Amino acid sequence: MREKRAIEIFVKIFDGSFKKLDPLDVDYKIFDKDKNLIAYAEVKGRIKTMIDAYPLPISIKKLTKLVDKRITPVIIWACEDGIIYGKADNLFGEVKKSGRPIRSGSFTDNELMVYYNKQKELKYVRYL
């Protein structure tokens, strides 16, 4: 639900559309208003408000899959009060081991993650 709401808000910005991809792939293909493929997107849930969401995390595995698509890679963080998004190839982050407890679908608690602090390239859209 959180992911779907975030992607709908994102494509509404430019009157585009999206297509959900396989669970083992990145999350979405993004199309412009003329149905041209313009980007791929990964949506990450944040159970925090936008102001408290930092640093913004994404696993290196997902980030690599996203960038390897060779078409504009977009990361969208779905917060409680809106979305934060940016083009992955324009963002600067810090790589660390996650150290979080193992969750369903993860194989390790030492997954490498990228953490992004606030920066000029990140954009914000509040939910209405």
N, C-alpha and C positions, 0 to 999 in steps of 0.2 A: 504493500500500500504506500509506504513512504517513498520507495523507489519510483513507483509509477507516477505519483504526484510530482516528484522532482523533475522527471523527464518531460512530463506534460508542460510544466511551467517553463522549462528551458526552451523547448521548441516553439512555444508560443511567442517568445521574444522576437523571432524572425519569421513567424508564420510557416514553420516547417513541420516535419513529421518524423516518426521514428519507427524502427522495427526491432523487436526483442530478438536477441540472438541466443544460441545454445548456451546452457549453463556452464560449459567448459570453455566458452569463449569470453570476450568482453561483453558488456551488457547490451549495448544498442548500436545500430546503424542510425545515422542522422541524415535527413534529407532536407533540402531547401524547399521553398514553395513550389518550385517546378519539378519536384521529385528527383533532383540530382543528388547523388551521394556526396555529402560535404564533410562528414566527420564520423568518428566512432566515439562512443562515450562509455565511461565506467561511472556508475553511481554508487556512492558510499554513504551509508546511513550514519548520522551522528545524533545521538540522543542528548543533544545539548542545543542551546540557542546559538545563533550565529556569533554573537559576541564572545561566547564561552567555548566555541568549537576548536580553538587553536591549541596546539598545532594540529593541522589536518593530516590524517594518516591514509596511506594506501600501501598495499603490499608491493614489493618489487616485482613479484611474479605477474600481478595484474598490470602494473605500469609497463612492464616489458611487452606484454601481449598487446596492449593498447598502442604503444609507439611503433611496434613492428607492423601495424596495419598500413603504415606509410601514407595515411590520409589523416588530416587534422585530428590529433588525440585530445579529447576533452575529458576532464575529471569534474564530476559534480558531487558535492557533499550535500546530502539532504538533512538539514537541521530541523529542529522543532518549529522554527518560525520563518524558514525560508531556505533558499539554496545559495551556496557559494560555488562558483565554478571558474575554471581557467583552462587554457590550452597547456597541456602537460609539457610541451617542448619550450614553453616560455617561463616555466616556474623553476624556482630554486628551492631545494629542500635538503634535509639532513637524513642520512641513512643510519638506522640503528636496528638492533634486534628488538622484536616487539616485547618480549618478556611477559606477555599477557597469558592468562590461563588458556589451555586448549579448548576450542569451541567446536561445535559440530561442523564437519567439513574440513577442518584443519588437521594437518598431520603433525605439527610441531608447535611448541610455544616459543621457539626461537626463530620464527620467520623474519626475514629481513623486510623492513618497512622504510618508507620515505615519509618524513614528517615535514609539512610546510607551515611556516609562520606567515603572518600577514605580509602581503606584498602588493605592489601596484597592479600586477597582472590579474589578480583575483577580483571577480565581480560578484555582486550581491543582488538577489531578488527576494523581497519579503513576500510571504504568502498573504493573500487578502482575506 
